[in-house]
Amino acid sequence: MKAYVFPGQGAQFTGMGLNLYQESQQAKELFQQANTILGFRITDLMFEGTEEDLRQTKVTQPAVFLHSVILAKTLGSYFQPDMVAGHSLGEFSALVSANAISFEDGLRLVYQRALAMQKAGEDHPGTMAAVLALPDAQVEEICAAIDDIVVPANYNCPGQIVISGTLTGIDKACEQLVAAGAKRALKLKVGGAFHSPLMESARTQLAEAIQSTAFKVPMCPVYQNVSTYGETDPETIKNNLIAQLTAPVKWTQLIENMIVAGANDFTEIGPGAVLQGLIKKINAGVNTQGIS
């Protein structure tokens, strides 16, 4: 069975989407429509912006979303998924590609999400760190014992988990995790403590926008970060999307559930190849490829 997966923040690069814009009239029109919806020329930042420009949450999220979704749309009738999923931000790309949300509404939601998350990061400073080669349960136990906000944020694959929390909490956690045997505990260059309680103000803000947006039954099950199961009910999908901002991305469990449901061929749509690598670490027996 065919599964399509969509990347999240961190996959961006200068020049992303330029070939697509130049070679496809459909893509060009969608990019131009995006400039109008956003009120600024995001195409200039995607095609020519610096790494620093693209690292701003308010730019990164719509840029990665646009690259992924427009790629999927240019596939036309070749895009026939049995199931889809997206990593964090990528869940919005998956939902639009599976026709659960319109392109316009999806872009508006992603931009509102980006602005809300960036403001939450400024109001409640925090960061994230990647932890390598330590069992999930041990990471959870160490985080829970720290007298500060530190939580698991991304269960990426066996032996790779990202934690999120306050600046001091992450420093304490990294020190203790390395002492406990982690190969690395590396702080990430991010604009906030995503998928943690420090994003509560963003969750509240986005909840209103999501609830007022029209969602339809998708063309196939959408495996969501919070539930890890294939969802088709619009209200369930909405509730999971809202919860996602302060809850962990359970990517390992989600991919395992897709494989149990029959997925044996995964295609990553969008910039980079991070998800292909994670999927291979979760289950080396499935096929993976990418369209970027």
Summary of the structure (lengths in Angstrom):
residues: 292
radius of gyration: 18.1
end to end distance: 21.1
largest distance: 54.7
contacts: 1072
relative contact order: 0.17
helix: 51%
strand: 17%
